[in-house]
Amino acid sequence: MLTEPEELLPAWQPWRPVTLRAPFGRLLCAVCPAPIPDAILAAMHPIELAHSTEFASSRRREWLAGRYCLALALDLPDRCVPLLSEEWGAPRLPKGCSGSISHKGPLTAAIASDLSSGIGIDIECVEEDDDYIATSVLTEAERARGGTSPDFAVQCFAAKEAVYKALGDPEQRDIDHLDLELLFHPNTTSWSPVRVRVRERDCLKVEAWILQRGRWVIAIAQRQH
């Protein structure tokens, strides 16, 4: 079972995005439970609403929550542009903007920037049985430095997912978790910077950060040119 979102968003209200301080961009996080309020549906672009009918109810809620939060992060006036999806799943954004979305249970997070470089976000919740993640996510060097505790494994998983999103297509091809080598020192009170190395692709430069509140972990990443 997921822990309560108060650990991440004190005094949260359903479908009321909260802006979190972040090293770059504008980061919004919201608790978006079912059912979707009529006011939220009315705020969506008609093309987004039509597209969302292709999904099952739970996936529709996630998809619309992500677009709602991302539009606010982008500060799109009057929802004049629909935020659909690229072929590889990333949100399709207006020219000159970067953005990313993540979901975990009832929580939705979105980050946006007016920089043209790619950005990525991932949100996770640490569970006691998450130690299995270490075998598929952590490199030998990461296990040697940080062990295989659920907290460390989920931090690495979230950071690698954010980096993967920041790379975008076609750079995501042929890259998996074990191709990403991370070095960081977790900080329980603020964002922790993460040094990222993409194996055999030293030309790819990505910066990442991790924030953990209780069992909730948010990771963000930004591609460097």
C-alpha positions in Angstrom: 0.0 0.0 0.0 1.2 3.5 -0.8 1.8 5.8 2.1 -0.2 9.0 2.6 0.8 11.9 0.3 1.0 14.3 3.3 4.6 13.3 3.5 5.3 15.0 0.3 2.4 17.6 0.1 1.4 18.8 3.6 -2.3 19.9 3.8 -3.0 18.7 0.2 -6.3 19.2 -1.4 -7.5 16.9 -4.2 -6.8 18.2 -7.7 -5.1 21.4 -6.4 -1.5 21.3 -7.8 1.2 22.6 -5.4 4.4 24.2 -6.7 7.6 22.6 -5.3 10.9 24.4 -5.3 13.3 22.7 -7.8 16.8 23.3 -9.1 15.4 24.2 -12.5 12.0 24.6 -14.3 8.6 24.8 -12.7 7.6 21.7 -10.7 4.0 21.0 -9.8 2.7 18.0 -7.8 -1.0 17.1 -7.1 -3.1 14.4 -5.6 -5.6 13.5 -8.3 -8.0 10.8 -7.1 -11.1 9.5 -8.9 -13.6 10.7 -9.9 -12.3 13.6 -12.1 -14.1 16.8 -11.0 -16.3 18.5 -13.6 -14.3 21.7 -13.2 -11.1 19.9 -14.3 -12.8 18.3 -17.3 -14.1 21.8 -18.2 -10.5 23.1 -18.1 -9.1 20.5 -20.5 -8.6 21.2 -24.2 -11.4 19.5 -26.2 -8.9 17.5 -28.2 -7.3 16.2 -25.0 -10.8 15.1 -23.8 -11.6 13.4 -27.0 -8.2 11.6 -27.0 -8.6 10.5 -23.4 -11.7 8.5 -24.2 -9.4 5.9 -25.7 -8.2 4.9 -22.2 -9.6 2.8 -19.4 -10.9 4.9 -16.5 -7.8 4.7 -14.3 -5.5 5.4 -17.2 -7.7 8.3 -18.3 -7.6 9.9 -14.9 -3.8 9.7 -14.9 -3.4 11.0 -18.4 -5.7 14.0 -17.9 -4.1 14.7 -14.5 -0.7 14.8 -16.1 -1.9 17.2 -18.9 -3.7 19.4 -16.4 -0.6 19.8 -14.2 1.8 20.2 -17.1 -0.3 22.9 -18.7 -0.2 24.8 -15.4 3.6 24.3 -15.3 3.9 25.6 -18.8 1.6 28.5 -18.1 -0.3 27.9 -21.3 -2.9 30.7 -21.7 -6.5 29.5 -22.0 -5.3 26.0 -22.8 -4.8 27.1 -26.4 -2.6 24.1 -27.3 -3.5 20.4 -26.7 -0.8 18.4 -25.0 -1.0 15.0 -26.7 1.7 12.3 -26.9 4.7 11.6 -29.1 5.1 8.1 -30.5 7.5 7.2 -27.7 5.1 8.3 -25.0 6.5 11.7 -24.0 4.1 14.7 -24.0 4.0 16.7 -27.3 4.9 20.3 -26.4 4.8 23.7 -28.0 8.1 24.6 -29.8 10.7 25.9 -27.5 9.4 24.2 -24.4 10.4 21.1 -22.4 8.3 19.1 -20.1 7.8 15.8 -18.4 5.1 14.0 -16.4 5.1 11.1 -13.9 2.4 9.3 -11.9 2.5 7.1 -8.8 -0.8 6.0 -7.3 -2.9 9.2 -6.7 0.1 11.5 -7.1 0.9 13.3 -10.4 4.0 15.4 -10.9 4.9 17.6 -13.9 7.9 19.8 -14.6 8.3 22.3 -17.4 10.9 24.7 -18.7 11.3 27.2 -21.6 14.7 25.7 -22.3 14.9 23.6 -25.5 17.0 20.9 -23.8 15.2 17.7 -22.7 14.0 17.3 -19.1 12.5 14.3 -17.2 10.7 13.6 -14.0 9.9 10.5 -12.0 8.0 10.0 -8.8 8.1 6.8 -6.7 7.1 5.5 -3.2 9.5 3.3 -1.3 7.9 0.0 -0.1 9.5 -2.6 2.2 9.6 -5.2 -0.6 11.4 -2.9 -3.0 14.8 -4.4 -2.3 14.3 -6.6 -5.4 14.8 -3.4 -7.5 18.4 -3.4 -6.7 19.1 -6.5 -8.8 17.8 -5.0 -11.9 18.5 -1.3 -11.5 21.8 -0.9 -9.6 25.2 -1.4 -11.2 27.9 -3.2 -9.2 29.6 0.1 -8.4 26.3 1.5 -7.1 25.7 -1.5 -4.9 29.2 -1.2 -3.5 28.7 2.4 -2.7 25.1 2.5 -1.4 24.1 -1.0 -0.6 20.8 -2.5 -1.6 18.3 -0.9 0.8 14.9 -0.2 -0.6 15.4 3.6 -0.1 18.6 3.6 -2.1 17.3 1.3 -4.8 14.2 3.5 -5.3 16.2 6.7 -5.3 18.4 5.2 -8.1 15.4 3.9 -10.0 13.7 7.3 -9.9 16.8 9.1 -11.0 17.5 6.7 -13.9 13.9 7.0 -15.1 14.1 10.8 -15.0 17.4 10.7 -16.9 15.9 8.3 -19.5 13.0 10.7 -20.1 15.4 13.7 -20.4 17.4 11.9 -23.1 14.4 11.5 -25.3 14.1 9.8 -28.6 16.3 8.6 -30.3 18.9 8.6 -27.5 16.8 6.4 -25.3 17.3 3.5 -27.7 19.7 0.8 -26.5 20.0 2.4 -23.1 18.8 0.6 -19.9 19.2 1.1 -16.2 22.5 -0.6 -16.0 24.0 1.7 -18.7 23.5 4.7 -16.3 26.0 5.1 -13.5 25.0 7.4 -10.6 26.9 9.0 -7.8 25.1 11.0 -5.1 24.9 11.6 -1.4 21.2 11.6 -0.3 20.0 14.6 1.7 16.8 14.2 3.7 16.0 18.0 3.8 16.7 19.3 0.3 17.5 18.3 -3.3 20.5 16.1 -3.7 22.6 16.6 -6.9 23.4 13.4 -8.9 26.4 12.9 -11.1 25.3 10.9 -14.1 27.5 8.9 -16.5 26.0 7.2 -19.6 28.2 4.2 -20.3 30.0 4.3 -23.7 28.2 7.5 -24.5 30.3 10.2 -22.9 28.9 12.8 -25.3 25.5 12.6 -23.5 25.6 15.0 -20.6 22.7 14.9 -18.1 22.3 16.6 -14.7 19.9 15.1 -12.1 18.6 15.7 -8.6 16.7 13.7 -6.0 14.3 14.8 -3.3 12.9 12.4 -0.7 10.1 13.2 1.8 9.1 10.3 3.9 8.7 7.4 1.6 8.1 9.6 -1.5 10.9 10.2 -3.9 11.0 12.7 -6.8 13.8 12.8 -9.3 14.3 15.3 -12.1 16.9 15.5 -14.8 18.0 17.9 -17.5 19.9 17.2 -20.7 22.9 19.4 -21.3 24.0 20.5 -24.7 
